[in-house]
Amino acid sequence: MPKHETLRQAQLAVMKDVGYVQKRGKVGSGNYGYTYAGEKELIAQLRPSMVKHGIVMYPGEAAVVKTEDYSTSKGHRMSMFLGIRQFIFEHVESGEKSYVEVFAEAADQGDKRASKAMTLAKKYALREFFLIETGDDPDAEVNKRAAGNGAILTRALDSIKKASLEDLTEALDKVLTYKGVEWTDDELIKVNDACIKRREELTNG
């Protein structure tokens, strides 16, 4: 094992060994699918180098920030967990330690919300401490989904504008339950306004 006098020297050595982790996980498909670098990929890449350079990682303090139960637009019960988790990175040779605290949020239909959040916390702590590049860009992902929703919203509004009075309620239900679509508040307002306007046209015309 290479000798390092300080934690920072060992940290830098790991960063030189591992600069990028390929995204192998996949969720969804089409416009609503995305790939990600999961805990498994990060540990597989980082652990050999951490062992080589004498850095261990272990959990420290944890705190619950918020828990909340809610229902999705389709009526599914979900439970959300938001917490703060501390991880300690210690250099075996020198005994020096560095503390990393990360927020982690997760939701689940069962009882795994906290464990999911803690797994995410570990992943983000590793990424932060070793400055790992995975190609993830939250801003780009948000913009991509917003653009996708824009096209779907146009089709949704068109379907409402063409619906008969008898089919209007069914048309609205279909729009609200589009598979894979998470409507924003502004989009839902536009859909509702279109529905009201179409009902008025059919009733008064």
Buried (B, 14 or more C-beta within 10 A) or exposed (E): EEEBEEBEBBBBBBBEBBEEBEBEEEEEEEBBEBBBBBBEBBBEBBBEBBEBBBBEBEEEEBEEEEEEEEEEEEEEEBBBBBBBBBBBBBBBBBEBEBEBBBEBBBBBEEEBBBEBBBBBBBBBBBBEBBEBEBEEEEEEEEEBBEEBBEEBBEEBBEBBEEBEEEEBEEBBEBBBEBEEBEBEEEBBEBBEEBBEEBBEEEEEE
